[in-house]
Amino acid sequence: MLKKLLLLCLAACLLLGGCGKANPSEAQLMQNTYRLLSAHEVAGRQGVAYENGCYYVSGSTTLTKYDKGWNVLCENTQPFAVGYEREVNHIGDIDVYNGEIYCGVELFLDGVAKNIQIAVYDAETLTLKRALPFEPESGQTECAGIAVNPDNGTVWMCSWADGDSGRYLYKYDLATGAYLGKVHLHAVPQWIQGVAYHDGAYYLTADDGDADFDEPDHVYKTIIEDGATHCKVTEEKTLDDVTKQGEIEGLCFTDDSRLLVLYNRGAHIVRGMPVGFYDGYDKEIHEVFEYQIER
């Protein structure tokens, strides 16, 4: 019995990174448990964000604000009408911080993107406040999503594109918009769609399931240490409890430990573009799934 207890203690010490104290990165990377609370049909197919009791949803060409009961408060159906020097037609996953909506915008067609920018909209009126250029030398060729890390004053962009572009997260200064470098993902999730920062970790959505075969998509997690050039990525959640398998998009977290994930169903997606519908659908349906985080 004593030998068994000693082995259990040794295993616990190794899991925690040593008997002295827990390794914070390894502890944070341990999976949470998620309990599905509800699902809400929304107007946009790209991203979801939350601040101060309000929800924000991005479509490819729309921004919509909801109250805590998911009632529409306001909508911008022409977000590119003014304020851009270079043509854009697509908003990805979004984030909201300190009364401002952060969007990765670009000119996107048939899986190819250009004119990538960080666009900042007013969270009250949904009007454009400023647009900041990205750094082409970074190697990023598409922007699927954006996340603010208020803990260290940075903004992070992810890429859905094939090749090197989709293997990194790209870091910018929150105050100035200056490019600060990129971090290599180990191992790289396939078809990254969104990114969010929560409680010291970055969470990624990946459209890595095949809806034709009813395969679920996934949420992944990583910790990025200061000055790191790479980070370990672990699987966080399998989306096997959604209404119907389709295309995962953006995600966010609330102040009261809820995870929100946007999921599309009903449309065939080819190179990031809806092309026709599955049997039983004549339109694409966008839903936000709400989960309680149970550690």
ROGUPA-282382 format. One record per residue: x, y, z of N, C-alpha, C in turn. Coordinates in steps of 0.2 Angstrom, whole numbers, padded with zeros to 4 digits, always signed. Layout:
BEGIN
XYZXYZXYZ;...
***
This chain:
BEGIN
+0004-0006+0000+0000+0000+0000+0004+0006+0000;+0010+0006+0004+0014+0012+0005+0017+0013-0002;+0019+0008-0006+0023+0009-0012+0018+0012-0017;+0011+0010-0017+0006+0012-0021+0005+0020-0020;+0005+0022-0014+0004+0029-0012+0010+0033-0014;+0016+0030-0014+0022+0034-0016+0022+0035-0024;+0020+0030-0027+0019+0031-0035+0014+0036-0037;+0008+0036-0033+0003+0041-0034+0006+0048-0033;+0009+0049-0028+0012+0055-0026+0017+0058-0031;+0021+0053-0034+0026+0055-0039+0023+0057-0045;+0017+0053-0047+0014+0055-0053+0011+0062-0053;+0008+0063-0047+0005+0070-0046+0010+0075-0046;+0016+0074-0043+0022+0079-0044+0024+0080-0051;+0024+0075-0055+0026+0076-0062+0021+0080-0066;+0015+0078-0065+0009+0082-0068+0010+0089-0066;+0011+0091-0060+0011+0098-0058+0018+0101-0060;+0023+0098-0063+0029+0101-0065+0034+0101-0059;+0033+0096-0054+0038+0096-0049+0035+0096-0042;+0038+0094-0037+0035+0093-0030+0035+0100-0027;+0039+0105-0029+0039+0111-0026+0033+0115-0027;+0031+0116-0033+0025+0120-0035+0023+0118-0042;+0017+0120-0044+0014+0119-0050+0017+0123-0056;+0018+0120-0061+0020+0124-0067+0014+0127-0070;+0014+0134-0070+0008+0138-0072+0006+0136-0079;+0010+0136-0083+0008+0135-0090+0005+0128-0091;+0008+0123-0088+0005+0116-0089-0002+0116-0086;-0002+0119-0080-0009+0119-0076-0014+0122-0080;-0012+0128-0084-0017+0132-0088-0019+0128-0094;-0015+0124-0096-0016+0120-0102-0021+0114-0101;-0022+0112-0095-0026+0106-0094-0033+0108-0096;-0037+0103-0099-0043+0104-0102-0049+0106-0096;-0053+0111-0098-0059+0113-0094-0064+0108-0096;-0070+0108-0092-0076+0104-0094-0081+0110-0096;-0085+0108-0101-0090+0113-0104-0097+0110-0104;-0102+0114-0101-0109+0112-0101-0113+0116-0105;-0116+0113-0110-0120+0117-0115-0126+0120-0111;-0127+0127-0112-0133+0130-0109-0138+0132-0113;-0136+0135-0119-0141+0137-0124-0138+0138-0131;-0143+0139-0136-0140+0141-0142-0145+0147-0145;-0142+0152-0149-0145+0158-0151-0144+0159-0158;-0149+0159-0162-0148+0161-0169-0147+0168-0170;-0142+0170-0174-0139+0177-0175-0139+0179-0182;-0137+0185-0183-0137+0188-0190-0131+0187-0194;-0125+0185-0190-0119+0185-0194-0116+0178-0194;-0111+0177-0198-0108+0170-0199-0101+0170-0197;-0098+0176-0194-0091+0176-0194-0088+0176-0186;-0090+0180-0182-0087+0181-0175-0092+0183-0170;-0090+0182-0164-0094+0184-0158-0090+0187-0153;-0092+0192-0149-0088+0195-0144-0093+0198-0139;-0090+0199-0133-0094+0201-0127-0091+0206-0123;-0095+0211-0121-0092+0216-0116-0098+0220-0112;-0098+0220-0106-0103+0224-0102-0110+0222-0103;-0111+0216-0103-0118+0214-0104-0121+0214-0111;-0117+0215-0116-0119+0215-0123-0115+0211-0127;-0118+0208-0132-0115+0203-0137-0114+0207-0144;-0109+0205-0147-0107+0208-0154-0106+0202-0158;-0109+0203-0164-0108+0197-0169-0106+0200-0176;-0101+0197-0179-0099+0200-0186-0102+0195-0191;-0104+0198-0197-0105+0194-0203-0099+0196-0207;-0099+0193-0213-0094+0195-0218-0094+0203-0219;-0100+0205-0219-0101+0212-0221-0106+0216-0216;-0106+0213-0210-0111+0217-0205-0108+0216-0198;-0110+0221-0194-0109+0221-0187-0116+0222-0183;-0117+0218-0178-0124+0218-0175-0122+0218-0167;-0126+0222-0164-0125+0222-0156-0132+0220-0153;-0131+0215-0148-0137+0212-0145-0137+0214-0137;-0142+0214-0134-0143+0215-0127-0142+0208-0124;-0142+0208-0117-0141+0202-0113-0146+0196-0115;-0152+0198-0118-0157+0193-0120-0157+0191-0127;-0151+0193-0130-0150+0192-0137-0155+0196-0142;-0158+0201-0140-0162+0206-0144-0157+0211-0147;-0159+0212-0154-0155+0217-0158-0155+0224-0155;-0150+0227-0154-0150+0234-0151-0148+0239-0157;-0143+0237-0162-0142+0241-0167-0138+0236-0172;-0137+0239-0179-0134+0235-0184-0131+0240-0189;-0125+0238-0191-0121+0241-0197-0121+0237-0203;-0125+0238-0208-0125+0234-0214-0120+0236-0219;-0117+0242-0218-0112+0245-0223-0106+0247-0219;-0102+0242-0216-0097+0244-0212-0091+0246-0216;-0091+0245-0223-0085+0247-0227-0086+0254-0231;-0092+0257-0229-0094+0263-0234-0089+0269-0233;-0086+0270-0227-0082+0276-0227-0076+0274-0222;-0070+0277-0223-0065+0277-0219-0059+0272-0221;-0060+0269-0227-0055+0264-0229-0051+0267-0235;-0044+0267-0235-0041+0269-0241-0039+0263-0246;-0039+0257-0243-0039+0251-0248-0045+0247-0247;-0047+0244-0253-0054+0241-0253-0054+0234-0249;-0059+0233-0245-0060+0228-0241-0068+0225-0242;-0069+0219-0241-0076+0216-0241-0077+0211-0236;-0073+0210-0231-0074+0204-0227-0071+0206-0220;-0076+0204-0215-0074+0204-0208-0074+0197-0205;-0069+0196-0201-0068+0189-0198-0071+0189-0191;-0068+0185-0187-0070+0185-0180-0067+0191-0177;-0071+0193-0172-0070+0200-0169-0068+0199-0161;-0066+0205-0158-0066+0206-0151-0068+0213-0149;-0070+0213-0143-0072+0220-0140-0068+0221-0134;-0065+0228-0133-0062+0230-0128-0062+0237-0126;-0064+0239-0120-0064+0246-0118-0069+0250-0123;-0074+0247-0125-0079+0251-0129-0078+0251-0136;-0073+0247-0139-0071+0247-0146-0071+0240-0148;-0073+0239-0154-0074+0232-0158-0067+0232-0162;-0064+0227-0161-0058+0225-0165-0059+0220-0171;-0058+0222-0177-0060+0217-0183-0053+0217-0187;-0052+0210-0189-0048+0209-0195-0052+0210-0201;-0050+0214-0205-0054+0215-0212-0049+0214-0217;-0052+0213-0223-0048+0211-0229-0052+0211-0235;-0049+0210-0241-0052+0209-0247-0052+0202-0249;-0057+0198-0248-0057+0191-0249-0061+0188-0254;-0058+0184-0258-0062+0181-0264-0059+0174-0266;-0063+0169-0265-0062+0162-0267-0055+0159-0264;-0055+0161-0257-0050+0158-0253-0043+0162-0253;-0043+0168-0257-0037+0172-0257-0039+0179-0254;-0034+0182-0250-0036+0188-0247-0030+0193-0248;-0032+0199-0248-0026+0205-0248-0029+0211-0244;-0025+0216-0244-0027+0222-0241-0029+0221-0233;-0026+0217-0230-0027+0215-0223-0026+0222-0218;-0031+0223-0214-0031+0229-0209-0034+0227-0203;-0031+0231-0197-0035+0230-0191-0040+0236-0191;-0046+0235-0191-0051+0240-0190-0054+0240-0183;-0055+0246-0181-0058+0248-0174-0064+0252-0175;-0070+0249-0173-0077+0252-0173-0079+0253-0166;-0083+0259-0166-0086+0261-0159-0091+0256-0157;-0091+0253-0151-0095+0248-0149-0102+0250-0147;-0103+0257-0147-0110+0260-0146-0114+0261-0152;-0110+0264-0157-0113+0266-0163-0112+0261-0169;-0107+0257-0168-0104+0252-0173-0101+0256-0179;-0099+0262-0179-0096+0265-0184-0088+0265-0184;-0085+0265-0189-0078+0265-0190-0074+0271-0186;-0069+0269-0182-0066+0274-0179-0059+0275-0182;-0055+0270-0184-0049+0270-0187-0047+0263-0190;-0043+0263-0195-0040+0257-0198-0033+0257-0198;-0030+0252-0196-0022+0251-0196-0020+0246-0200;-0014+0247-0204-0012+0242-0208-0008+0237-0205;-0008+0231-0208-0004+0225-0205+0003+0225-0208;+0007+0221-0206+0014+0221-0208+0015+0215-0213;+0016+0217-0220+0016+0212-0225+0022+0207-0224;+0028+0210-0221+0034+0206-0220+0033+0200-0215;+0027+0200-0211+0025+0195-0206+0024+0188-0210;+0022+0189-0216+0021+0182-0220+0013+0181-0219;+0009+0185-0216+0002+0183-0215-0001+0185-0222;-0005+0180-0224-0009+0182-0230-0016+0182-0230;-0019+0181-0224-0026+0181-0222-0027+0182-0215;-0033+0185-0213-0035+0186-0206-0041+0183-0205;-0041+0178-0201-0048+0174-0199-0051+0177-0193;-0046+0180-0188-0049+0182-0182-0044+0187-0178;-0046+0190-0173-0042+0195-0169-0044+0194-0162;-0039+0195-0158-0040+0195-0150-0036+0200-0147;-0039+0204-0142-0035+0208-0138-0033+0205-0131;-0027+0206-0129-0024+0204-0123-0023+0210-0119;-0028+0212-0114-0027+0218-0110-0022+0217-0105;-0020+0211-0103-0015+0210-0098-0008+0213-0100;-0006+0213-0107+0000+0215-0109+0000+0220-0114;-0007+0222-0116-0007+0228-0121-0006+0226-0128;-0008+0220-0130-0007+0217-0137-0013+0215-0140;-0012+0215-0147-0018+0213-0151-0015+0207-0155;-0019+0201-0156-0016+0195-0160-0021+0194-0165;-0018+0192-0171-0022+0190-0177-0020+0183-0179;-0025+0179-0181-0024+0172-0184-0026+0172-0191;-0023+0167-0194-0024+0166-0202-0027+0159-0203;-0032+0159-0208-0035+0153-0210-0031+0150-0216;-0027+0153-0219-0024+0152-0225-0019+0146-0225;-0018+0142-0230-0013+0137-0231-0006+0139-0230;-0001+0135-0229+0006+0136-0229+0008+0140-0222;+0013+0143-0223+0016+0147-0217+0011+0152-0214;+0007+0155-0218+0003+0160-0215-0002+0157-0209;-0004+0151-0210-0009+0148-0205-0005+0145-0199;+0002+0145-0199+0005+0142-0194+0007+0146-0188;+0005+0153-0188+0008+0157-0183+0002+0161-0180;+0003+0164-0174-0001+0170-0172+0003+0176-0172;+0000+0182-0174+0003+0188-0176+0002+0193-0171;+0007+0196-0168+0006+0201-0162+0008+0208-0164;+0003+0212-0162+0003+0220-0163+0002+0223-0156;+0005+0229-0156+0004+0234-0150-0003+0237-0150;-0006+0236-0144-0013+0238-0144-0013+0246-0144;-0009+0249-0142-0009+0257-0141-0007+0260-0148;-0002+0257-0151+0001+0260-0157-0001+0257-0164;-0002+0250-0163-0003+0246-0169+0003+0244-0172;+0009+0245-0169+0015+0242-0172+0016+0235-0172;+0019+0232-0177+0020+0225-0177+0025+0223-0172;+0024+0217-0168+0029+0215-0163+0032+0208-0164;+0029+0205-0169+0032+0198-0171+0027+0193-0171;+0029+0187-0172+0024+0181-0173+0027+0175-0169;+0022+0171-0167+0023+0165-0163+0021+0159-0167;+0025+0154-0167+0024+0148-0171+0020+0143-0167;+0014+0140-0170+0010+0136-0166+0013+0128-0167;+0013+0125-0161+0015+0118-0162+0010+0114-0158;+0006+0109-0161+0006+0108-0168+0000+0112-0171;+0000+0113-0177-0004+0118-0180-0011+0115-0181;-0017+0118-0178-0023+0116-0180-0025+0118-0188;-0029+0114-0191-0031+0115-0198-0037+0120-0198;-0036+0124-0203-0041+0129-0205-0043+0133-0198;-0039+0137-0196-0040+0141-0190-0045+0147-0192;-0050+0147-0188-0056+0152-0189-0057+0158-0184;-0054+0157-0178-0055+0162-0173-0050+0162-0168;-0049+0167-0164-0045+0167-0158-0048+0172-0153;-0047+0170-0146-0049+0174-0141-0044+0173-0135;-0043+0178-0131-0039+0178-0125-0043+0177-0119;-0042+0173-0114-0045+0172-0108-0041+0169-0103;-0041+0172-0097-0038+0169-0091-0030+0167-0092;-0027+0171-0096-0020+0169-0097-0018+0164-0103;-0023+0162-0107-0023+0158-0112-0026+0160-0118;-0024+0158-0124-0027+0160-0131-0030+0153-0133;-0036+0154-0135-0041+0149-0138-0042+0150-0145;-0041+0145-0149-0042+0145-0156-0048+0140-0158;-0052+0142-0163-0057+0138-0166-0054+0135-0173;-0055+0129-0175-0053+0126-0181-0058+0122-0184;-0059+0124-0191-0064+0120-0195-0061+0114-0198;-0059+0109-0193-0055+0103-0195-0060+0097-0195;-0066+0098-0195-0071+0092-0196-0074+0093-0203;-0076+0087-0206-0079+0087-0212-0087+0086-0211;-0090+0092-0213-0098+0092-0212-0101+0086-0216;-0098+0085-0222-0101+0080-0226-0101+0073-0223;-0097+0072-0218-0096+0065-0214-0099+0066-0207;-0102+0072-0205-0104+0073-0199-0098+0074-0194;-0093+0076-0196-0087+0076-0191-0087+0083-0188;-0086+0083-0181-0086+0089-0177-0079+0093-0178;-0080+0100-0177-0074+0104-0177-0072+0105-0170;-0067+0109-0168-0063+0109-0162-0061+0116-0159;-0061+0116-0153-0057+0122-0150-0051+0120-0147;-0046+0124-0148-0039+0123-0145-0037+0128-0140;-0031+0126-0137-0029+0131-0132-0021+0131-0132;-0018+0137-0131-0011+0138-0130-0009+0144-0125;-0003+0143-0122-0001+0148-0118+0005+0151-0121;+0006+0158-0122+0012+0161-0125+0016+0165-0120;+0022+0162-0118+0026+0166-0113+0029+0172-0116;+0031+0177-0112+0034+0183-0114+0040+0181-0118;+0041+0184-0124+0047+0183-0128+0047+0176-0132;+0042+0172-0131+0042+0165-0134+0042+0166-0142;+0045+0162-0146+0044+0161-0153+0040+0156-0155;+0038+0151-0150+0033+0146-0152+0029+0144-0146;+0024+0140-0147+0020+0139-0141+0016+0132-0143;+0015+0128-0137+0012+0122-0138+0004+0122-0138;+0001+0119-0143-0006+0119-0144-0009+0113-0142;-0014+0113-0138-0018+0107-0135-0025+0107-0137;-0028+0101-0138-0036+0101-0140-0039+0103-0133;-0044+0107-0134-0048+0110-0128-0055+0107-0128;-0059+0107-0134-0066+0105-0134-0067+0102-0141;-0071+0097-0141-0074+0094-0147-0081+0096-0147;-0083+0100-0153-0090+0102-0154-0095+0097-0156;-0096+0092-0152-0100+0087-0154-0107+0087-0152;-0109+0093-0149-0115+0094-0146-0119+0100-0149;-0117+0102-0155-0120+0107-0159-0127+0105-0162;-0131+0109-0165-0137+0107-0168-0136+0102-0174;-0131+0104-0178-0129+0100-0184-0122+0102-0186;-0118+0097-0188-0111+0099-0190-0111+0103-0196;-0106+0108-0196-0106+0113-0202-0099+0116-0201;-0099+0123-0200-0093+0127-0200-0092+0131-0194;-0087+0129-0190-0086+0133-0184-0083+0140-0186;-0084+0145-0182-0081+0152-0184-0078+0155-0177;-0080+0161-0175-0077+0164-0169-0079+0161-0163;-0076+0164-0158-0077+0162-0151-0075+0168-0146;-0078+0168-0140-0076+0173-0135-0078+0170-0128;-0076+0174-0123-0078+0172-0116-0081+0178-0113;-0086+0177-0108-0089+0182-0104-0086+0182-0097;-0088+0187-0093-0085+0189-0087-0087+0183-0082;-0092+0180-0083-0095+0175-0078-0093+0168-0081;-0088+0167-0084-0085+0160-0085-0090+0156-0090;-0092+0160-0096-0095+0156-0101-0091+0157-0107;-0091+0151-0111-0088+0151-0118-0094+0152-0123;-0093+0156-0128-0098+0157-0133-0094+0155-0140;-0097+0151-0144-0094+0149-0150-0100+0149-0156;-0097+0153-0161-0102+0154-0167-0101+0148-0172;-0107+0145-0174-0107+0139-0179-0112+0140-0184;-0110+0139-0190-0114+0139-0196-0116+0132-0198;-0122+0132-0201-0125+0125-0203-0129+0126-0209;-0129+0121-0214-0134+0121-0219-0131+0123-0226;-0125+0126-0226-0122+0128-0233-0116+0124-0234;-0115+0122-0240-0108+0119-0242-0103+0124-0242;-0097+0123-0240-0092+0128-0240-0086+0126-0244;-0084+0130-0249-0078+0128-0253-0074+0134-0253;-0067+0133-0250-0062+0138-0250-0065+0144-0246;-0069+0143-0241-0071+0148-0237-0077+0152-0239;-0080+0149-0245-0086+0153-0248-0092+0148-0248;-0098+0150-0246-0104+0146-0246-0106+0145-0253;-0107+0138-0255-0108+0136-0262-0114+0131-0261;-0120+0133-0262-0126+0128-0262-0128+0126-0255;-0133+0122-0254-0135+0120-0247-0136+0112-0247;-0136+0110-0240-0137+0103-0239-0144+0102-0240;-0146+0095-0240-0153+0093-0241-0157+0096-0234;-0163+0099-0236-0167+0101-0230-0166+0109-0229;-0161+0112-0232-0159+0119-0231-0160+0123-0237;-0163+0129-0236-0163+0134-0242-0159+0140-0240;-0156+0140-0234-0152+0146-0232-0147+0143-0226;-0142+0147-0225-0137+0145-0220-0139+0148-0213;-0139+0144-0208-0141+0147-0201-0135+0148-0197;-0135+0153-0193-0129+0155-0189-0131+0155-0182;-0128+0151-0178-0130+0150-0171-0124+0151-0166;-0125+0155-0160-0120+0155-0155-0122+0150-0150;-0117+0146-0148-0118+0141-0143-0115+0143-0137;-0119+0143-0131-0116+0146-0125-0115+0140-0120;-0109+0140-0117-0107+0135-0113-0105+0138-0106;-0106+0134-0101-0104+0136-0094-0097+0132-0093;-0092+0136-0091-0085+0132-0090-0085+0129-0083;-0084+0123-0082-0084+0119-0076-0077+0116-0075;-0073+0119-0071-0066+0117-0071-0065+0110-0067;
***
